[in-house]
């Protein structure tokens, strides 16, 4: 596909989308940028994006995607509470996963993949159940890590993104593929920004 043809597809896709979809995408981008900057306000924009997305998916009768977004909504509300109140009303520090948390991540990915693959294979007409399941289950694990303010969330989310991009192109969803590429780049910067935050937290302060 030539560059000009790709740009034309993006322009056409944008024209055909509703304002609800555009706002959902816009709030989603703002959410990722704010989370990369370690700002708790990222959850407010994330929740707005998810609610709008659910509304669009309901009109399109994409019920499996609605279930996925309901999970995102629950994790966003949990993340907002965890960041704000779990650490004795102090800002929850950025940290790395321990062994137990990696075990939970593995359980989310493997368990989520198995459930989604079975659901997509037996109860939907999906022609890409394997890729669809791994994209979603990896994103689930990444969202859980984001809620726990673990730096590895960016690795998991980008693992999901890197599979999602060719999948979206295959489905000719060029607007969402472009958005995912943008989110992939933002996540890279988010990882290195959080890495600097961890290093700053380790520097002792002197009175």
C-alpha positions in Angstrom: 0.0 0.0 0.0 1.4 3.4 -1.0 1.7 6.2 1.5 -0.9 8.4 -0.3 -3.4 5.5 -0.4 -2.9 5.0 3.3 -3.5 8.7 4.0 -6.6 8.6 1.9 -7.9 5.6 3.9 -7.3 7.5 7.2 -9.1 10.6 5.9 -12.0 8.6 4.7 -12.2 6.7 8.0 -12.2 9.9 9.9 -15.0 11.4 7.8 -17.1 8.2 8.4 -16.7 8.1 12.2 -19.3 9.7 14.5 -18.4 12.4 17.0 -18.8 9.9 19.8 -16.0 7.8 18.3 -13.8 10.8 17.7 -14.2 12.0 21.3 -13.6 8.5 22.6 -10.3 8.4 20.6 -9.4 11.9 21.7 -10.0 11.1 25.4 -8.1 7.9 25.0 -5.0 9.7 23.7 -5.2 12.2 26.5 -5.5 9.4 29.1 -2.3 7.6 27.8 -0.3 10.9 27.7 -1.3 11.7 31.2 -0.6 8.2 32.5 2.9 8.4 30.9 3.4 11.6 32.9 2.3 9.7 36.1 -0.8 11.9 36.5 -3.8 10.5 38.4 -6.1 12.6 36.2 -5.4 10.1 33.4 -8.2 8.0 34.9 -10.8 10.7 34.5 -10.2 10.9 30.8 -9.8 7.1 30.5 -13.2 6.6 32.1 -14.8 9.2 29.7 -13.2 7.4 26.8 -14.4 4.0 27.9 -18.0 5.1 28.5 -18.2 6.7 25.1 -16.6 3.6 23.5 -19.2 1.4 25.1 -22.0 3.5 23.8 -20.6 3.3 20.2 -20.1 -0.5 20.5 -23.6 -1.0 21.8 -25.0 0.7 18.8 -22.8 -1.5 16.6 -23.9 -4.6 18.6 -20.2 -5.6 19.3 -21.0 -7.2 22.6 -17.7 -9.0 23.2 -15.9 -5.7 22.9 -18.3 -4.2 25.3 -17.3 -6.8 27.9 -13.6 -5.9 27.3 -14.3 -2.2 27.8 -16.4 -2.9 31.0 -13.2 -4.6 32.3 -11.2 -1.5 31.4 -13.8 0.6 33.2 -13.6 -1.5 36.4 -9.8 -1.4 36.3 -9.8 2.4 35.7 -12.1 3.0 38.8 -9.9 0.6 40.8 -6.8 2.3 39.6 -8.2 5.7 40.5 -9.0 4.5 44.0 -5.6 2.7 44.4 -3.6 5.7 43.3 -5.5 8.0 45.5 -6.3 6.2 48.7 -4.3 2.9 49.0 -1.1 4.5 50.1 -2.3 6.3 53.2 -3.4 9.3 51.1 0.1 9.7 49.8 1.1 9.5 46.1 1.6 5.8 45.3 5.2 5.4 44.1 6.2 3.9 40.8 7.8 0.6 41.3 8.8 -2.7 39.5 6.9 -6.0 39.7 7.9 -8.6 42.3 7.7 -12.3 41.8 4.2 -12.6 43.0 3.0 -9.8 40.8 4.6 -11.5 37.7 2.7 -14.7 38.7 -0.6 -12.7 38.7 0.3 -11.2 35.3 1.0 -14.7 33.9 -2.4 -15.9 35.3 -4.2 -12.9 33.8 -2.6 -13.4 30.3 -3.0 -17.2 30.2 -6.4 -17.4 31.9 -7.7 -14.4 29.9 -6.4 -15.8 26.6 -8.0 -19.2 27.2 -11.4 -17.8 28.2 -11.4 -15.3 25.3 -10.2 -17.8 22.7 -12.9 -20.3 23.7 -15.6 -17.6 23.7 -14.5 -16.1 20.3 -14.2 -19.6 18.7 -17.5 -21.1 19.9 -19.8 -18.2 20.4 -18.9 -15.6 17.8 -18.1 -15.5 14.1 -14.5 -14.1 14.7 -12.0 -15.1 12.0 -9.0 -14.1 14.2 -9.8 -15.6 17.6 -6.2 -16.3 18.5 -4.8 -12.9 17.8 -7.9 -11.1 19.2 -7.6 -13.1 22.4 -3.9 -12.5 22.9 -4.2 -8.7 22.3 -7.0 -8.4 24.8 -5.5 -10.7 27.5 -2.1 -8.9 27.4 -3.9 -5.5 27.6 -5.8 -6.8 30.6 -2.5 -7.6 32.4 -1.1 -4.2 31.4 -4.1 -2.4 32.8 -3.8 -4.2 36.1 -0.1 -3.2 36.3 -1.0 0.4 35.4 -3.5 0.4 38.3 -0.7 -0.8 40.6 1.7 1.8 39.2 4.2 -0.8 38.0 6.6 0.3 35.3 6.1 -3.0 33.4 2.6 -1.9 32.5 4.1 -0.1 29.5 5.8 -3.4 28.3 2.6 -5.3 28.5 0.5 -2.6 26.8 3.0 -2.3 24.0 3.2 -6.1 23.6 -0.6 -5.9 23.0 -0.2 -2.9 20.7 2.5 -4.5 18.5 0.1 -7.4 17.8 -2.9 -5.1 17.5 -1.5 -2.9 14.7 -1.2 -5.5 12.0 -4.5 -7.1 13.1 -6.3 -3.7 12.7 -4.7 -3.2 9.3 -5.9 -6.7 8.3 -9.4 -5.7 9.4 -9.0 -2.4 7.4 -9.5 -0.3 10.5 -7.0 2.2 9.5 -8.0 5.0 11.9 -7.7 2.7 14.9 -4.5 1.2 13.6 -3.0 4.7 13.4 -4.2 5.5 16.9 -2.6 2.3 18.2 0.7 3.3 16.5 0.5 6.7 18.3 -0.2 4.9 21.6 2.7 2.6 21.0 5.1 5.6 20.7 3.6 7.3 23.7 4.0 4.1 25.8 7.7 4.0 24.9 8.2 7.5 26.3 6.0 6.6 29.2 8.3 3.7 30.1 11.4 5.9 30.1 9.7 8.7 32.0 8.6 6.2 34.7 12.1 4.8 34.8 13.4 8.3 35.6 10.7 8.6 38.3 11.9 5.4 40.0 15.5 6.6 40.0 14.4 9.9 41.5 12.5 8.1 44.2 15.6 6.2 45.2 17.6 9.4 45.7 17.6 10.3 49.4 16.5 13.8 50.4 18.5 15.8 52.9 17.1 18.5 55.2 
